[in-house]
Amino acid sequence: MILKQEVENIAKLARLGLTEEEKENFGRELSSILDYIEKLKKASVNKVEPTSRSFLLENVMRKDRENPACGSSISILLGMFPETKNGFLKTKPILQ
């Protein structure tokens, strides 16, 4: 069981104002959490491979290619912009 002084110290470090009832509740809850951690320490994990995730992730990539249907849209956009250079929109610099 966590002592009341330990709960008060944790509350002070976290800058929490706790009532006496809250201190008792937090003491019980923190004690149960620490008891559960002790149970987990006893679990055998010798045959379990270390992982960073519980599920496998894989990036889904597509080929980067030009869409011929967008060609006319690009020329319309470039025509509406005040300045262009080599097929790109030219803007004012934001860094000097």
C-alpha positions in Angstrom: 0.0 0.0 0.0 1.3 3.5 -0.9 1.6 5.8 2.1 -0.5 8.9 2.3 2.8 11.0 2.4 3.8 9.4 -0.9 0.5 10.4 -2.5 0.9 13.9 -1.1 4.4 14.1 -2.6 3.1 12.9 -6.0 0.3 15.4 -5.9 2.7 18.2 -5.0 5.0 17.3 -7.9 2.0 17.2 -10.3 0.7 20.5 -8.7 -2.6 18.9 -7.8 -4.8 20.0 -5.0 -6.3 16.9 -3.5 -8.9 16.5 -0.7 -8.3 13.9 2.0 -10.8 11.6 0.3 -9.0 11.9 -3.1 -5.7 11.2 -1.4 -7.1 7.9 0.0 -8.7 7.0 -3.4 -5.5 7.7 -5.3 -3.5 5.8 -2.7 -5.7 2.7 -3.3 -5.6 3.1 -7.1 -1.9 3.6 -7.3 -1.3 0.6 -5.0 -3.5 -1.6 -7.2 -1.6 -0.5 -10.3 1.7 -1.3 -8.6 0.4 -4.7 -7.5 -0.6 -5.4 -11.1 2.8 -4.4 -12.3 4.4 -6.9 -9.9 2.2 -9.6 -11.4 3.3 -8.7 -14.9 6.9 -8.9 -13.8 6.4 -12.6 -12.9 5.0 -13.4 -16.3 7.2 -15.5 -18.5 8.0 -13.8 -21.8 11.1 -15.9 -22.8 9.5 -17.2 -26.0 7.9 -13.9 -27.1 9.8 -11.9 -29.7 10.2 -8.2 -29.0 8.0 -5.9 -31.1 7.3 -2.3 -31.3 3.7 -2.8 -32.4 1.1 -5.4 -31.8 0.1 -5.5 -35.5 2.1 -5.4 -38.7 2.1 -2.2 -40.7 3.2 -1.8 -44.3 3.2 1.3 -46.4 0.9 1.2 -49.3 2.5 3.0 -52.1 1.3 3.8 -55.6 3.3 4.7 -58.6 3.7 8.5 -59.1 2.6 9.1 -62.6 1.0 11.8 -64.6 -2.7 11.7 -65.2 -3.4 12.7 -68.8 -6.9 13.9 -67.9 -5.4 16.6 -65.7 -3.3 18.1 -68.4 -5.9 20.6 -69.5 -6.6 21.5 -65.9 -3.0 22.3 -65.3 -2.7 24.6 -68.3 -5.9 26.4 -67.2 -4.5 26.9 -63.6 -1.2 28.1 -65.0 -3.0 30.6 -67.2 -5.0 32.0 -64.3 -1.9 32.5 -62.0 -0.1 36.0 -62.3 3.4 34.6 -62.7 4.7 31.2 -63.9 8.2 29.9 -64.5 9.1 26.6 -66.3 5.6 25.3 -65.8 5.5 26.1 -62.1 3.5 28.7 -60.2 5.9 31.5 -59.1 5.2 33.1 -55.7 6.8 35.7 -53.6 9.6 34.4 -51.3 8.6 33.9 -47.7 12.2 33.7 -46.3 14.9 36.3 -46.9 
